[in-house]
Amino acid sequence: MKRILKIASAFIGILIGAGFASGQETMLYFVSFGNLGTIGAIISVAIFAYLGMILMKLGSRTQTDSHQEVIYKICGRFLGCIIDYVLNAILFGIGIVMIAGSGSIFDQQFGLPSFIGTILMTVLVMITVMLKVDRVIKVIASVTPFLILVVLFLFIYSMVTMNSSFTSLEPHALEQNSAAGHWLISAINYISITIAMGASMTLVMGGNEPDERISSIGGLTGGIALGLLLIISHLTIFSNINTVSHLDMPMLGIANSVSPLLGILYSLVLFAMIFNTAVSMFYSFGTRFSDPQTTKFKVIVISSLLIGFIASFFGFTKLVSSLYPIFGYMGIVLIIVLIIAPFRMSRLRKEN
């Protein structure tokens, strides 16, 4: 049970980064559609659960240390090459967004120049990525429970103190920018970008668990928990839409409205979650091109981090709203492949 919960916690930690924990993704993909966004969030629970289970199972079965091996096995050479490049682009792009998100925390919460946060995040990620993967997984898993506790508290507080109905708040929610023109397309786009973002590190994490059953249950549990957190985050922001719609980080704004001390606490947790996802992105990006602990790996990671640091100055909100929908559409092919992956892997095992 302990190993299952560790895998589930790490899975959540990988997929919850700056966008989710801040509320910016939730606002863009779900809150902006009002009550229909709630339906989209509910649908996401089942899909996240299935895909989390499949990713962990594939990683454990192949005992992989890079997503490339698994992708080529289940897709073949041509399609595998395309998805491989798509995943690499998403890993690098999301890594940039994470660095930008750290700057937004320092700006919104402490009124400090954003570059202080981006420099700090870049240095911390650079140091951590040089560690072994089991240590990286341990770091990721250890922070996730704190975020869950704070998000649950903010949800309960928002529901108890809510003095308007969701129906009355919906017109304001519908005024916000959306990731797509239809709520269902937006939900699918969100699932796509989230899974594509975490696929590489999830496969590597599954490859570090020799027991396929434990790995699968861990992915399933993590997927369900992630979906439920999405619903909670959506309803929390939806209920406070009148006061947080203009903020880069709506969830941080809600925490500050409860208590300045809670705002500081949440900003620290949020920074840690951004750090988690940034580590996952740049570690996975580096392992795609070289074995960890090699000089080539370190050069790739350091170079990509420096490029990411420069690109982060475009701004967190602008990067999320422009890059995420594009990456979401790119990742739909991966979702389709993962749905049919169990049948493909069964056939390959029989052939072997």
MOZI-V279679 format. One record per helix or strand of 3 or more residues. SS is the DSSP state (~ for helix, > for strand). FROM is the first residue (numbers start at 1). LEN is the number of residues. If there is no record, write none. Layout:
# MOZI-V279679
SS/FROM/LEN + SS/FROM/LEN
This chain:
# MOZI-V279679
~/2/14 + ~/18/5 + ~/24/6 + ~/31/3 + ~/35/28 + ~/67/9 + ~/77/34 + ~/114/16 + ~/133/29 + ~/166/9 + ~/183/25 + ~/212/28 + ~/241/4 + ~/250/9 + ~/260/30 + ~/295/20 + ~/316/36
